[in-house]
Amino acid sequence: MKLQRHGTIACLALTAVLGLSACGSDNNEPAGSASGSASAADCATGTLNAQGSSAQKNAMAEWIKAYQQKCPGTTINYEPSGSGAGIQAFIAGTADFAGSDSALKEEEQPQADAKCTGGKAIHLPMVIGPVAVAYNLNGVDNLQLKPATLAKIFAGKVTKWDDPAIKADNPDAKLPATAIQTAHRSDSSGTTDNFTDFLAKTAEADWTFGKAKEWKAPGGTAGKGNDGVTSIIKGADGTIGYVEMSFAENAGLKMAKVGNGAGEFAPLTLENAGKTIAGAEVTGSGDDLKMKIDYNTKEAGAYPIVLVTYEIVCSKGLAADKLPLVKSFLGYTASAEGQKVLSEIGYAPLPESVRTKVEAAAKNIS
């Protein structure tokens, strides 16, 4: 089904973070509110261990801080080990839930389901993470690149910044003859999966390495996690790579405008990323909310390289000592309050039409 567009742009507007009241505190505010803040009854105690997507690292850090302030007696650990490692930890039973920037593979789904007694592993889209094409190039501040040009750069076919293909995309720029250095992920990564999927679907003639969590193109420098790739880009003039938007912003990196299906060069903003998500489809059934993104979107102004990070969790069969806290924490992250904090740290909140479904699915975990 298509996501409803009404309210999406309003949802994406930058807003102030709601005040966080301590769970069970004796201030004058009510314990719960229409905004979705956790009440004393919503809080749970115990410890959760989760891992996976580094793209959602900054979002998780903010959520964990806020939740633990609200709900004393909780410890939530999140290791940004990469999507592939997170899924394997969930399958092995060492992660209570996993963060992944791509859905479970066909062969992974039954393995994950086996960990869910009486239920199955479901995908809860929780974070919209625009993928920035970040670069470090002295004297060039407004770089714009078509998908085909990006594919040639990361495939190693275009090796100088003054190459005719880049000049054609930037007719008014003064491009140096600097050698291009590309940066990519060394670990199994949902960000890589989404970036290569974008290249495969928008520049098939120039990108022959397919879609995968592991980087397959030759050359370039590999870094672990979004942090590692960000450090590589920041460390050398002439470098270009792909990282989740919040990492590029926090590092002060320049971000290229990217060509979309409407023939425009779209700057990376939360609003423009939301335009792409507004055309996504939910392909799962019931509480399984897997999504399919149209990287060739013709929506005016849409920034096309966007990923959705899922929290992969059991619909049923969680251990009795974990169930209340998993439901409570994921219910908070899917709440209106939990989503509002994202726009302050470089993420796009879920469109309301999706958020309410995710919140309901979290409440149905048993």
For each residue, the residues with C-beta under 8 A, 3 or more apart:
1: 281 282
2: 279 280 281
3: 8 277 278 279 280 281 282 351 353 354
4: 7 8 278 351 353
5: 8 278
6: 353
7: 4 10 11 351 352 353
8: 3 4 5 11 12 274 275 277 278 351 352 353
9: 12 13 271 274
10: 7 13
11: 7 8 274 349 350 351 352 355
12: 8 9 270 271 273 274 343 348 349
13: 9 10 271 343
14: 270 343 344
15: 340 343 344
16: 344
17: 20 340 341 344
18: 35 37 337 340 341
19:
20: 17 37 66 69 70
21: 25 27 29 31 37 70
22: 25 27 69 70 72
23: 31 38 39 40 42 43 70 71 72
24: 31 40 43 72
25: 21 22
26:
27: 21 22
28:
29: 21 33
30: 33
31: 21 23 24 39 40 41
32: 37 38 39 41 42
33: 29 30 36 37
34: 336
35: 18 335 336 337 340
36: 33 332 335 336 337 338 359
37: 18 20 21 32 33 70 335 337
38: 23 32 42 43 67 70 71 328 331 332 335
39: 23 31 32 42 43
40: 23 24 31 43
41: 31 32
42: 23 32 38 39 71 328 331 332
43: 23 24 38 39 40 70 71 73 74 328
44: 71 74 324 325 327 328 329
45: 71 73 74 324 325
46: 73 74 75 321 322 324 325
47: 74 75 76 77 325
48: 74 75 76 77 96 97 322 325 326 329
49: 77 79 94 95 96
50: 76 77 78 79 86 95 96 97 98 99 311
51: 78 79 80 81 85 86 89 95 98 99
52: 56 79 80 81 82 83 85 86 87 89 90 95 98 99 100 312
53: 56 57 80 82 83 86 99 100 101 127 190 191 309
54: 57 80 81 82 189 191 225 226 227 244
55: 101 127 129 190 191 226 244 307 309
56: 52 53 59 60 80 99 101 126 127 129 244 309
57: 53 54 60 61 78 80 225 226 227
58: 61 62 246 247 250 345 346 347
59: 56 62 63 126 127 246 309 342 345 347
60: 56 57 63 64 78 80 99
61: 57 58 64 65 78
62: 58 59 65 66 341 342 345
63: 59 60 66 67 329 332 333 338 341
64: 60 61 67 68 76 78
65: 61 62 68 69
66: 20 62 63 69 70 332 338 341
67: 38 63 64 70 71 74 76 329 332
68: 64 65 71 72 74 75 76
69: 20 22 65 66
70: 20 21 22 23 37 38 43 66 67 332
71: 23 38 42 43 44 45 67 68 74 328
72: 22 23 24 68
73: 43 45 46
74: 43 44 45 46 47 48 67 68 71 325 329
75: 46 47 48 68
76: 47 48 50 64 67 68 325 329
77: 47 48 49 50
78: 50 51 57 60 61 64 99
79: 49 50 51 52
80: 51 52 53 54 56 57 60 225 226 227
81: 51 52 54 85 86 89 187
82: 52 53 54 85 86 185 187 188 189 190 224 225
83: 52 53 86 87 98 99 100 101 102 188 189 190 191 193 213
84: 87 88 187 188 189 190 213 214
85: 51 52 81 82 88 89 187 188
86: 50 51 52 53 81 82 83 89 90 95 98 99 100 312
87: 52 83 84 90 91 98 100 104 108 112 312
88: 84 85 91 92
89: 51 52 81 85 86 92 94 95 98
90: 52 86 87 93 94 95 97 98 112 115 121 312
91: 87 88 108 111 112 114 115
92: 88 89 95
93: 90 115
94: 49 89 90
95: 49 50 51 52 86 89 90 92 98
96: 48 49 50 313 318 322 326
97: 48 50 90 311 312 313 326 330
98: 50 51 52 83 86 87 89 90 95 311 312 313
99: 50 51 52 53 56 60 78 83 86 126 309 310 311 312
100: 52 53 83 86 87 103 104 123 190 309 310 312
101: 53 55 56 83 129 189 190 191 193 194 307 308 309 310
102: 83 190 193 194 213 307
103: 100 123 290 310
104: 87 100 108 109 112 121 123 312
105: 108 109
106: 109
107: 110 111
108: 87 91 104 105 111 112
109: 104 105 106 112 113 120 121
110: 107 113 114
111: 91 107 108 114 115
112: 87 90 91 104 108 109 115 116 120 121 312
113: 109 110 116 119 120 121
114: 91 110 111
115: 90 91 93 111 112 121 314 317
116: 112 113 119 120 121 314 315 316 317 318
117: 316 317
118: 316 317
119: 113 116 314 315 316 317 366
120: 109 112 113 116 288 314 315 316
121: 90 104 109 112 113 115 116 312 313 314 315
122: 284 286 287 288 289 312 313 314 315 361
123: 100 103 104 284 288 289 290 310 311 312
124: 289 310 311 312 313 330 334 358 361 362
125: 128 289 291 308 309 310 350 354 358
126: 56 59 99 309 310 311 330 333 334 350 358
127: 53 55 56 59 308 309 342 347
128: 125 273 274 277 306 307 308 309 342 347 348 349 350
129: 55 56 101 191 244 245 246 306 307 308 309 347 348
130: 244 245 268 270 273 303 305 306 307 347 348
131: 191 194 195 198 242 243 244 245 305 306 307
132: 242 243 244 245 247 248 253 255 256 268 305
133: 145 150 240 241 242 255 256 258 305
134: 230 233 240 241 242 243 248 251 253 254 255 256
135: 140 143 233 239 240 241 253 254 255 256
136: 233 234 235 236 237 238 239 240 253 254
137: 140 143 161 176 178 237 238 240 254
138: 176 178 237
139: 174 176
140: 135 137 143 161 170 173 174 175 176 254
141: 254
142: 170 173 257
143: 135 137 140 170 173 254 256 257
144: 169 170 256 257 258 259 265
145: 133 149 150 153 166 169 256 257 258 259 265
146: 149 150 169 258 259 265
147: 150 151 198 199 202 203 258 259 304
148: 151 152 165 202 203 205 206
149: 145 146 152 153 158 165 166 168 169
150: 133 145 146 147 153 154 199 203 258
151: 147 148 154 155 199 202 203 206 207
152: 148 149 155 157 158 165 206
153: 145 149 150 157 158 166 180 182 240
154: 150 151 182 184 199 207 217 220
155: 151 152 206 207 208 209 217
156: 159 182 217 218 219 220
157: 152 153 206
158: 149 152 153 163 165 166 180
159: 156 163 179 180
160: 163 177 178 179 180
161: 137 140 166 175 176 177 178 179 180 238
162: 166 167 175 176 177
163: 158 159 160 166 167
164: 167 168
165: 148 149 152 158 168 169
166: 145 149 153 158 161 162 163 169 170 175
167: 162 163 164 170 171 173 175
168: 149 164 165 171
169: 144 145 146 149 165 166 259 265
170: 140 142 143 144 166 167 173 175
171: 167 168
172:
173: 140 142 143 167 170
174: 139 140
175: 140 161 162 166 167 170
176: 137 138 139 140 161 162
177: 160 161 162
178: 137 138 160 161 237 238
179: 159 160 161 238
180: 153 158 159 160 161 238 239 240
181: 220 221 236 238 239 240
182: 153 154 156 219 220 221 239 240 241
183: 220 221 222 223 229 232 233 239 240 241
184: 154 192 215 217 220 221 222 223 229 241 242
185: 82 189 191 192 215 222 223 224 225 228 229
186: 215 222 223 224 228
187: 81 82 84 85 224 225
188: 82 83 84 85 192 213 214
189: 54 82 83 84 101 185 192 193 213 214 215 225
190: 53 55 82 83 84 100 101 102 193 194 213 307 309
191: 53 54 55 83 101 129 131 185 194 195 226 242 243 244 307
192: 184 185 188 189 195 196 212 213 214 215 242
193: 83 101 102 189 190 196 197 211 212 213
194: 101 102 131 190 191 197 198 293 305 306 307
195: 131 191 192 198 199 242 305
196: 192 193 199 200 207 209 210 211 212 215 216
197: 193 194 200 201 211 295
198: 131 147 194 195 201 202 295 304 305
199: 147 150 151 154 195 196 202 203 206 207 209
200: 196 197 203 204 207 209 210 211
201: 197 198 204 295 296
202: 147 148 151 198 199 261 295 296 304
203: 147 148 150 151 199 200 206 207
204: 200 201 207
205: 148
206: 148 151 152 155 157 199 203
207: 151 154 155 196 199 200 203 204
208: 155
209: 155 196 199 200 212 216 217
210: 196 200 216
211: 193 196 197 200
212: 192 193 196 209 215 216
213: 83 84 102 188 189 190 192 193
214: 84 188 189 192
215: 184 185 186 189 192 196 212 220 222
216: 196 209 210 212
217: 154 155 156 184 209 220
218: 156
219: 156 182
220: 154 156 181 182 183 184 215 217
221: 181 182 183 184 232 239
222: 183 184 185 186 215 228
223: 183 184 185 186 227 228 229 230 231 232 241
224: 82 185 186 187 227 228
225: 54 57 80 82 185 187 189 228 229
226: 54 55 57 80 191 229 230 243 244 247
227: 54 57 80 223 224 230 231 247
228: 185 186 222 223 224 225 231 232
229: 183 184 185 223 225 226 232 233 241 242 243 247
230: 134 223 226 227 233 234 241 243 247 248 251 253
231: 223 227 228 234 235
232: 183 221 223 228 229 235 236 239 241
233: 134 135 136 183 229 230 236 239 240 241 243 251 253
234: 136 230 231 251 252 253
235: 136 231 232 239
236: 136 181 232 233 239
237: 136 137 138 178
238: 136 137 161 178 179 180 181
239: 135 136 180 181 182 183 221 232 233 235 236
240: 133 134 135 136 137 153 180 181 182 183 233 256
241: 133 134 135 182 183 184 223 229 230 232 233
242: 131 132 133 134 184 191 192 195 229 305
243: 131 132 134 191 226 229 230 233 247 248 253
244: 54 55 56 129 130 131 132 191 226 247 248 307 346
245: 129 130 131 132 248 249 255 268 273 346 347
246: 58 59 129 249 250 345 346 347
247: 58 132 226 227 229 230 243 244 250 251 346
248: 132 134 230 243 244 245 251 253 255
249: 245 246 252 253 346
250: 58 246 247 346
251: 134 230 233 234 247 248
252: 234 249
253: 132 134 135 136 230 233 234 243 248 249
254: 134 135 136 137 140 141 143
255: 132 133 134 135 245 248 267 268
256: 132 133 134 135 143 144 145 240
257: 142 143 144 145 265 266 267 268
258: 133 144 145 146 147 150 265 266 268 303 304 305
259: 144 145 146 147 169 263 264 265 266 304
260: 263 264 265 266 296 297 298 299 302 303 304
261: 202 294 296 297 298 299 302 304
262: 297 298 299 300 301 302
263: 259 260
264: 259 260 300 301
265: 144 145 146 169 257 258 259 260
266: 257 258 259 260 272 301 302 303 304
267: 255 257 272 303
268: 130 132 245 255 257 258 272 273 303
269: 272 273 303
270: 12 14 130 273 274 343 347 348
271: 9 12 13 274 275 301
272: 266 267 268 269 275 276 301 302 303
273: 12 128 130 245 268 269 270 276 277 303 306 348
274: 8 9 11 12 128 270 271 277 278 348 351
275: 8 271 272 278 279 297 299 300 301 302 303
276: 272 273 279 280 293 294 295 297 299 302 303 304 306
277: 3 8 128 273 274 280 293 306 308 348 351
278: 3 4 5 8 274 275 299 351
279: 2 3 275 276 294 297 299 302
280: 2 3 276 277 291 292 293 294 308
281: 1 2 3 291 292 294
282: 1 3 289 290 291 354 357
283: 290 291 292
284: 122 123 288 289 290 291
285: 288
286: 122
287: 122 315 360 361 364
288: 120 122 123 284 285 315
289: 122 123 124 125 282 284 310 354 357 358 361
290: 103 123 282 283 284 310
291: 125 280 281 282 283 284 308
292: 280 281 283
293: 194 276 277 280 306 307 308
294: 261 276 279 280 281 297
295: 197 198 201 202 276 304 305
296: 201 202 260 261 304
297: 260 261 262 275 276 279 294 302 304
298: 260 261 262 302
299: 260 261 262 275 276 278 279 302
300: 262 264 275
301: 262 264 266 271 272 275
302: 260 261 262 266 272 275 276 279 297 298 299
303: 130 258 260 266 267 268 269 272 273 275 276 306
304: 147 198 202 258 259 260 261 266 276 295 296 297
305: 130 131 132 133 194 195 198 242 258 295
306: 128 129 130 131 194 273 276 277 293 303 348
307: 55 101 102 128 129 130 131 190 191 194 244 293
308: 101 125 127 128 129 277 280 291 293
309: 53 55 56 59 99 100 101 125 126 127 128 129 190
310: 99 100 101 103 123 124 125 126 289 290
311: 50 97 98 99 123 124 126 330 333
312: 52 86 87 90 97 98 99 100 104 112 121 122 123 124
313: 96 97 98 121 122 124 318 326 330 365
314: 115 116 119 120 121 122 317 318 365
315: 116 119 120 121 122 287 288 364 365 366
316: 116 117 118 119 120 365 366
317: 115 116 117 118 119 314
318: 96 116 313 314 322 323 326 365 366
319: 322 323
320: 323
321: 46
322: 46 48 96 318 319 325 326
323: 318 319 320 326 327 365 366
324: 44 45 46 327 328
325: 44 45 46 47 48 74 76 322 328 329
326: 48 96 97 313 318 322 323 329 330 365
327: 44 323 324 330 331 362 363 365
328: 38 42 43 44 71 324 325 331 332
329: 44 48 63 67 74 76 325 326 332 333
330: 97 124 126 311 313 326 327 333 334 362 365
331: 38 42 327 328 334 335 359 362 363
332: 36 38 42 63 66 67 70 328 329 335 337 338
333: 63 126 311 329 330 338 339
334: 124 126 330 331 338 339 350 355 358 359 362
335: 35 36 37 38 331 332 338 339 359
336: 34 35 36 339 340 355
337: 18 35 36 37 332 340 341
338: 36 63 66 332 333 334 335 341
339: 333 334 335 336 342 349 350 355
340: 15 17 18 35 336 337 343 349
341: 17 18 62 63 66 337 338 344 345
342: 59 62 127 128 339 345 347 348 349
343: 12 13 14 15 270 340 347 348 349
344: 14 15 16 17 341
345: 58 59 62 246 341 342
346: 58 244 245 246 247 249 250
347: 58 59 127 128 129 130 245 246 270 342 343
348: 12 128 129 130 270 273 274 277 306 342 343
349: 11 12 128 339 340 342 343 355
350: 11 125 126 128 334 339 354 355 358
351: 3 4 7 8 11 274 277 278 354 355
352: 7 8 11 355 356
353: 3 4 6 7 8 356 357
354: 3 125 282 289 350 351 357 358
355: 11 334 336 339 349 350 351 352 358 359
356: 352 353 359 360
357: 282 289 353 354 360 361
358: 124 125 126 289 334 350 354 355 361 362
359: 36 331 334 335 355 356 362 363
360: 287 356 357 363 364
361: 122 124 287 289 357 358 364 365
362: 124 327 330 331 334 358 359 365
363: 327 331 359 360
364: 287 315 360 361
365: 313 314 315 316 318 323 326 327 330 361 362
366: 119 315 316 318 323
